[in-house]
Amino acid sequence: MASASLPDPLTVLDQDRRIVHVNRAFETTFGWEAGDAIGRVPDFVLPDPQAWVAISQVLRQGLLAGAQPPLELTFRARDGHSI
């Protein structure tokens, strides 16, 4: 798969927000192997599970405006450190 060579973490979600694919950069950056992440809602990498609400609102507003809004997020690795 082409995503394997991407240097940045990639996560693909289904319509239920469950992970269906992660690339190698996701595994090395976050410390979660694909088998541990696939099938889960990715709130385990967000420091605040309620962040999904804010992320969804910003993305929805940007899509409605026909633009990609700037979005800066902090994530959490498996060992608890912030990314």
C-alpha positions as CSV (number, residue, x, y, z in Angstrom):
1,M,0.0,0.0,0.0
2,A,1.3,3.5,-0.9
3,S,0.7,4.8,2.7
4,A,3.5,2.5,3.9
5,S,6.1,4.8,2.6
6,L,4.6,8.1,4.0
7,P,6.8,9.7,6.6
8,D,3.8,11.0,8.6
9,P,1.3,9.0,10.6
10,L,-1.8,8.1,8.6
11,T,-5.0,6.8,10.1
12,V,-8.0,5.8,8.0
13,L,-11.4,5.7,9.7
14,D,-14.7,4.2,8.6
15,Q,-18.1,5.9,8.9
16,D,-18.3,4.9,12.6
17,R,-14.9,6.5,13.4
18,R,-13.3,3.2,13.8
19,I,-9.7,2.7,12.6
20,V,-9.5,0.5,9.5
21,H,-5.9,1.2,8.5
22,V,-2.7,2.8,10.0
23,N,0.7,3.1,8.4
24,R,4.1,2.3,9.8
25,A,4.7,5.9,10.7
26,F,1.6,5.7,13.0
27,E,3.0,2.6,14.7
28,T,6.4,4.2,15.3
29,T,5.1,7.6,16.3
30,F,2.4,6.5,18.7
31,G,3.7,3.1,19.8
32,W,0.6,1.2,18.8
33,E,0.8,-1.7,16.4
34,A,-1.8,-1.8,13.7
35,G,-3.4,-4.9,15.2
36,D,-3.9,-3.0,18.5
37,A,-5.4,0.0,16.8
38,I,-7.6,-1.4,14.0
39,G,-11.2,-1.6,15.0
40,R,-10.9,1.0,17.8
41,V,-12.2,4.6,17.9
42,P,-8.9,6.6,17.9
43,D,-9.7,8.6,21.0
44,F,-6.9,6.7,22.7
45,V,-4.4,9.0,21.0
46,L,-6.2,12.1,22.0
47,P,-5.4,13.6,25.4
48,D,-9.0,14.7,25.8
49,P,-11.6,12.3,24.3
50,Q,-14.0,15.2,23.9
51,A,-11.5,16.7,21.4
52,W,-13.5,14.8,18.7
53,V,-16.4,17.3,19.2
54,A,-14.1,20.3,18.5
55,I,-12.3,18.5,15.6
56,S,-15.6,17.6,14.0
57,Q,-16.9,21.2,14.3
58,V,-13.8,22.7,12.8
59,L,-13.7,20.2,9.9
60,R,-17.4,20.6,9.2
61,Q,-17.2,24.4,9.1
62,G,-14.2,24.2,6.7
63,L,-15.9,21.7,4.4
64,L,-19.0,23.8,4.2
65,A,-16.9,26.9,3.4
66,G,-15.0,24.9,0.7
67,A,-11.7,25.3,2.5
68,Q,-9.3,23.2,4.6
69,P,-9.2,24.9,8.0
70,P,-6.0,25.1,10.0
71,L,-6.1,22.5,12.7
72,E,-3.4,22.0,15.3
73,L,-3.8,19.0,17.6
74,T,-1.9,17.4,20.5
75,F,-1.9,13.6,20.5
76,R,-0.9,11.1,23.1
77,A,1.5,8.2,22.5
78,R,1.0,4.8,24.0
79,D,3.5,5.6,26.7
80,G,1.6,8.8,27.6
81,H,3.9,11.4,26.2
82,S,2.4,14.3,24.2
83,I,3.0,14.6,20.5
